């Protein structure tokens, strides 16, 4: 899945930070499932997200044979004459999806949507505009889908739809692992504002998540948290103080907008710093 904030590009940096063996791996903000679908060493992977339509799509993937899914996609593309230039066909499919809610139509819409984005309004209507001359269902996307389907059907992957505060953390123990990739407090993504039909992300949610991770740490449950400390002149002081107060470990991530360490002297107004925070060191997990 193409997904805003997806971690596919940094998987080579991210996956080595996780333990080599786990009972359950919880991807609490799964989004496009880039992390959960690629993680190794877990007996069970739980991909959770509060956007119910994403989870409906993943369950549709799991409950149908790959050839059925590919056939449905191809037939729908022909029926609506979808292409990089046919805006009317895209809008017709969008209207059908908003009326019937066939989960596989969401995947097709994303293929032809502007920047492959997933956006809903307050009434849960899919609203992403057409990606004219840019977006389409192509051979690369089909190959990725086939690999995605193969993994879903061959691995022990479960999908759940809970707000992060409603997830049953009490069912976890010290053999489990929790990964969090929440909306970033100091960025300006449209999914943060709470005006898209789903819960927004504010200081209250940020603090609530950090409290949950603190409680997991006290119970001996390992976690990893993706976030940014600085972005376009802003600093996430809540996160920074929380890390310092608990002595958690910072792992800098080199990405398109972050290539520095936590203690860097680069404090230019537009410097950004993407990190992963863990309650363990890499040496600790690799010794186990």
ABEGO torsion letter per residue (X at the ends): XBBBGBAAAAAAAAAAABBABBABBBBABAEAGAAAAABBGBABBBBBBABAAAAAAAAAAAABBAAAAAAAAAAAAAAAGBBAABAAAAAAAAAAAAAAGBAAAAAAAAAABBGGBBBBBAAGBBABBBBBGABBBBAAAAAAAAAAAAAAAABBBBBBBBBAAABBAAABBAABBBBBBBBBAABABAAAAGAAGBBBBBAAAAAAAAAAAAAAAAAGBBBBBBBBABBGGBBBAAAAAAAAAAGBBBBBBBBAABBBBAABABABAABBBBBBBBABBAAAAAAX
